Amino acid sequence: MPRHRFITLEEQKQIDELLRELLKNSDAKTALLLDQGGFLMSVQGFTEHLDPQTIAVLAAGSFATTRELAKLIGEEGFTVMFHQGRRDNIHISAVGKDVQFRKIYFFMSDIKSFSKSKSLRYLI
């Protein structure tokens, strides 16, 4: 079971700002940061008609399933998942150096290609 690392108010502000920066510099319309257990740390951007907490839990579960699939084929794990729909795309990426406290970064885009903020990778 994942252990939660508590974050300070200052760290929360930094995370929120990085997600806002990501939205500003990409074609993403929603960005979430969550831990491996689905605990939602931050959500920024368009959330009308979305349930961010449910998305966080399902994204974490999907990532865990993919990690187990990777093990079955001899991989340590996969760090990126991408789902393309007719209207929206979902990009899910593991960020963080410590596997025990690795975070999952999720964002939605209505454009087929987008740029990604590298600063989030080094935050946690």
Contact map, one row per residue, 1 for C-alpha under 8 A:
1110000000000000000000000000000000001000000000000000000000000000000000000000000000000000000000000000000000000000000000000000
1111000000000000000000000000000000011000000000000000000000000000000000000000000000000000000000000001100000000000000000000000
1111100000000000000000000000000000000000000000000000000000000000000000000000000000000000000000000001100000000000000000000000
0111110000000000000000000000000000100000000000000000000000000000000000000000000000000000000000000000100000000000000000000000
0011111000000000000000000000000000000000000000000000000000000000000000000000000000000000000000000000100000000000000000000000
0001111100000000000000000000000000000000000000000000000000000000000000000000000000000000000000000000000000000000000000000000
0000111110110000000000000000000000000000000000000000000000000000000000000000000000000000000000000000000000000000000000000000
0000011111110000000000000000000000000000000000000000000000000000000000000000000000000000000000000000000000000000000000000000
0000001111111000000000000000000000000000000000000000000000000000000000000000000000000000000000000000000000000000000000000000
0000000111111100000000000000000000000000000000000000000000000000000000000000000000000000000000000000000000000000000000000000
0000001111111110000000000000000000000000000000000000000000000000000000000000000000000000000000000000000000000000000000000000
0000001111111111000000000000000000000000110000000000000000000000000000000000000000000000000000000000000000000000000000000000
0000000011111111100000000000000000000000000000000000000000000000000000000000000000000000000000000000000000000000000000000000
0000000001111111110000000000000000000000000000000000000000000000000000000000000000000000000000000000000000000000000000000000
0000000000111111111000000000000000000000010000000000000000000000000000000000000000000000000000000000000000000000000000010010
0000000000011111111100000000000000000000011100000000000000000000000000000000000000000000000000000000000000000000000000000000
0000000000001111111110000000000000000000000000000000000000000000000000000000000000000000000000000000000000000000000000000000
0000000000000111111111000000000000000000000000000000000000000000000000000000000000000000000000000000000000000000000000110000
0000000000000011111111100000001100000000001100000000000000000000000000000000000000000000000000000000000000000000000000010000
0000000000000001111111110000000000000000000110000000000000000000000000000000000000000000000000000000000000000000000000000000
0000000000000000111111111000000000000000000000000000000000000000000000000000000000000000000000000000000000000000000010000000
0000000000000000011111111101001000000000000000000000000000000000000000000000000000000000000000000000000000000000000110000000
0000000000000000001111111111111000000000000010000000000000000000000000000000000000000000000000000000000000000000000000000000
0000000000000000000111111110000000000000000000000000000000000000000000000000000000000000000000000000000000000000000000000000
0000000000000000000011111110000000000000000000000000000000000000000000000000000000000000000000000000000000000000001110000000
0000000000000000000001111111000000000000000000000000000000000000000000000000000000000000000000000000000000000000011110000000
0000000000000000000000111111100000000000000000000000000000000000000000000000000000000000000000000000000000001110111000000000
0000000000000000000001100111111000000000000000000000000000000000000000000000000000000000000000000000000000111110010000000000
0000000000000000000000100011111000000000000011000000000000000000000000000000000000000000000000000000000000111100000000000000
0000000000000000000000100001111100000000001111100000000000000000000000000000000000000000000000000000000000111000000000000000
0000000000000000001001100001111110000000001110000000000000000000000000000000000000000000000000000000000011110000000000000000
0000000000000000001000000000011111000001111100000001000100000000000000000000000000000000000000000000000011100000000000000000
0000000000000000000000000000001111100001111000000000000000000000000000000000000000000000000000000000001111000000000000000000
0000000000000000000000000000000111111111110000000000000100010000000000000000000000000000000000000000001110000000000000000000
0001000000000000000000000000000011111111100000000000000000010000000000000000000000000000000000000000111100000000000000000000
0100000000000000000000000000000001111110000000000000000000010001000000000000000000000000000000000000111100000000000000000000
1100000000000000000000000000000001111110000000000000000010011000000000000000000000000000000000000000000000000000000000000000
0000000000000000000000000000000001111111000000000000100111111000000000000000000000000000000000000000000000000000000000000000
0000000000000000000000000000000001111111100000000000100110000000000000000000000000000000000000000000000000000000000000000000
0000000000000000000000000000000111100111111000000001100100000000000000000000000000000000000000000000000000000000000000000000
0000000000010000000000000000000111100011111000000000000000000000000000000000000000000000000000000000000000000000000000000000
0000000000010011000000000000000111000001111100000000000000000000000000000000000000000000000000000000000000000000000000000000
0000000000000001001000000000011110000001111110000001000000000000000000000000000000000000000000000000000000000000000000000000
0000000000000001001100000000011100000000011111100000000000000000000000000000000000000000000000000000000000000000000000000000
0000000000000000000100100000111000000000001111100000000000000000000000000000000000000000000000000000000000000000000000000000
0000000000000000000000000000110000000000000111110000000000000000000000000000000000000000000000000000000000000000000000000000
0000000000000000000000000000010000000000000111111111000000000000000000000000000000000000000000000000000000000000000000000000
0000000000000000000000000000000000000000000001111100000000000000000000000000000000000000000000000000000000000000000000000000
0000000000000000000000000000000000000000000000111110000000000000000000000000000000000000000000000000000000000000000000000000
0000000000000000000000000000000000000000000000111111000000000000000000000000000000000000000000000000000000000000000000000000
0000000000000000000000000000000000000000000000101111111000000000000000000000000000000000000000000000000000000000000000000000
0000000000000000000000000000000100000001001000100111111100000000000000000000000000000000000000000000000000000000000000000000
0000000000000000000000000000000000000111000000000011111110000000000000000000000000000000000000000000000000000000000000000000
0000000000000000000000000000000000000000000000000011111111000000000000000000000000000000000000000000000000000000000000000000
0000000000000000000000000000000000000000000000000011111111100000000000000000000000000000000000000000000000000000000000000000
0000000000000000000000000000000101000111000000000001111111110000000000000000000000000000000000000000000000000000000000000000
0000000000000000000000000000000000001110000000000000111111111000000000000000000000000000000000000000000000000000000000000000
0000000000000000000000000000000000000100000000000000011111111100000000000000000000000000000000000000000000000000000000000000
0000000000000000000000000000000000000100000000000000001111111110000000000000000000000000000100000000000001000000000000000000
0000000000000000000000000000000001111100000000000000000111111111000000000000000000000000000000000000000100000000000000000000
0000000000000000000000000000000000001100000000000000000011111111100000000000000000000000000000000000000000000000000000000000
0000000000000000000000000000000000000000000000000000000001111111110000000000000000000000000000000000000000000000000000000000
0000000000000000000000000000000000000000000000000000000000111111111000000000000010000000000000000000000000000000000000000000
0000000000000000000000000000000000010000000000000000000000011111111100000000000000000000000000000000000000000000000000000000
0000000000000000000000000000000000000000000000000000000000001111111110000000000000000000000000000000000000000000000000000000
0000000000000000000000000000000000000000000000000000000000000111111111000000110000000000000000000000000000000000000000000000
0000000000000000000000000000000000000000000000000000000000000011111111100001110000000000000000000000000000000000000000000000
0000000000000000000000000000000000000000000000000000000000000001111111110000100000000000000000000000000000000000000000000000
0000000000000000000000000000000000000000000000000000000000000000111111111000000000000000000000000000000000000000000000000000
0000000000000000000000000000000000000000000000000000000000000000011111111111110000000000000000000000000000000000000000000000
0000000000000000000000000000000000000000000000000000000000000000001111111111100000000000000000000000000000000000000000000000
0000000000000000000000000000000000000000000000000000000000000000000111111110000000000000000000000000000000000000000000000000
0000000000000000000000000000000000000000000000000000000000000000000011111110000000000000000000000000000000000000000000000000
0000000000000000000000000000000000000000000000000000000000000000000001111111000000000000000000000000000000000000000000000000
0000000000000000000000000000000000000000000000000000000000000000000001111111110000000000000000000000000000000000000000000000
0000000000000000000000000000000000000000000000000000000000000000001001100111110000000000000000000000000000000000000000000000
0000000000000000000000000000000000000000000000000000000000000000011101100011111000000000000000000000000000000000000000000000
0000000000000000000000000000000000000000000000000000000000000000011001000011111110000000000000000000000000000000000000000000
0000000000000000000000000000000000000000000000000000000000000000000000000000111110000000000011100000000000000000000000000000
0000000000000000000000000000000000000000000000000000000000000000000000000000011111000000001111000000000000000000000000000000
0000000000000000000000000000000000000000000000000000000000000010000000000000011111100000001110000000000000000000000000000000
0000000000000000000000000000000000000000000000000000000000000000000000000000000111110000111100000000000000000000000000000000
0000000000000000000000000000000000000000000000000000000000000000000000000000000011111000111000000000000000000000000000000000
0000000000000000000000000000000000000000000000000000000000000000000000000000000001111101110000000000000000000000000000000000
0000000000000000000000000000000000000000000000000000000000000000000000000000000000111111100000000000000000000000000000000000
0000000000000000000000000000000000000000000000000000000000000000000000000000000000011111000000000000000000000000000000000000
0000000000000000000000000000000000000000000000000000000000000000000000000000000000001111100000000000000000000100000000000000
0000000000000000000000000000000000000000000000000000000000000000000000000000000000011111110000000000000000011110000000000000
0000000000000000000000000000000000000000000000000000000000000000000000000000000001111011111000000000000000011111000000000000
0000000000000000000000000000000000000000000000000000000000000000000000000000000001110001111100000000000001111000000000000000
0000000000000000000000000000000000000000000000000000000000000000000000000000000111100000111110000000000001110000000000000000
0000000000000000000000000000000000000000000000000000000000100000000000000000000111000000011111000000000111100000000000000000
0000000000000000000000000000000000000000000000000000000000000000000000000000001110000000001111100000000111000000000000000000
0000000000000000000000000000000000000000000000000000000000000000000000000000001100000000000111110000011110000000000000000000
0000000000000000000000000000000000000000000000000000000000000000000000000000001000000000000011111000011110000000000000011101
0000000000000000000000000000000000000000000000000000000000000000000000000000000000000000000001111110111000000000000000001111
0000000000000000000000000000000000000000000000000000000000000000000000000000000000000000000000111110010000000000000000000001
0000000000000000000000000000000000000000000000000000000000000000000000000000000000000000000000011111110000000000000000000000
0000000000000000000000000000000000000000000000000000000000000000000000000000000000000000000000011111110000000000000000000000
0110000000000000000000000000000000000000000000000000000000000000000000000000000000000000000000000111110000000000000000000000
0111100000000000000000000000000000110000000000000000000000000000000000000000000000000000000000010111111000000000000000000000
0000000000000000000000000000000000110000000000000000000000000000000000000000000000000000000001111111111100000000000000000001
0000000000000000000000000000000011110000000000000000000000000000000000000000000000000000000001110000111110000000000000000001
0000000000000000000000000000000011110000000000000000000000010000000000000000000000000000000111100000011111000000000000000000
0000000000000000000000000000001111000000000000000000000000000000000000000000000000000000000111100000001111100000000000000000
0000000000000000000000000000001110000000000000000000000000100000000000000000000000000000011110000000000111110000000000000000
0000000000000000000000000001111100000000000000000000000000000000000000000000000000000000011100000000000011111000000000000000
0000000000000000000000000001111000000000000000000000000000000000000000000000000000000001111000000000000001111100000000000000
0000000000000000000000000011110000000000000000000000000000000000000000000000000000000001110000000000000000111111010000000000
0000000000000000000000000011100000000000000000000000000000000000000000000000000000000011100000000000000000011111000000000000
0000000000000000000000000011000000000000000000000000000000000000000000000000000000000001100000000000000000001111110000000000
0000000000000000000000000000000000000000000000000000000000000000000000000000000000000000100000000000000000001111110000000000
0000000000000000000000000010000000000000000000000000000000000000000000000000000000000000000000000000000000000011111000000000
0000000000000000000000000111000000000000000000000000000000000000000000000000000000000000000000000000000000001011111100000000
0000000000000000000000001110000000000000000000000000000000000000000000000000000000000000000000000000000000000000111110000000
0000000000000000000001001100000000000000000000000000000000000000000000000000000000000000000000000000000000000000011111000000
0000000000000000000011001100000000000000000000000000000000000000000000000000000000000000000000000000000000000000001111110000
0000000000000000000000000000000000000000000000000000000000000000000000000000000000000000000000000000000000000000000111111100
0000000000000000010000000000000000000000000000000000000000000000000000000000000000000000000000000000000000000000000011111110
0000000000000010011000000000000000000000000000000000000000000000000000000000000000000000000000100000000000000000000011111111
0000000000000000000000000000000000000000000000000000000000000000000000000000000000000000000000110000000000000000000001111111
0000000000000000000000000000000000000000000000000000000000000000000000000000000000000000000000110000000000000000000001111111
0000000000000010000000000000000000000000000000000000000000000000000000000000000000000000000000010000000000000000000000111111
0000000000000000000000000000000000000000000000000000000000000000000000000000000000000000000000111000011000000000000000011111
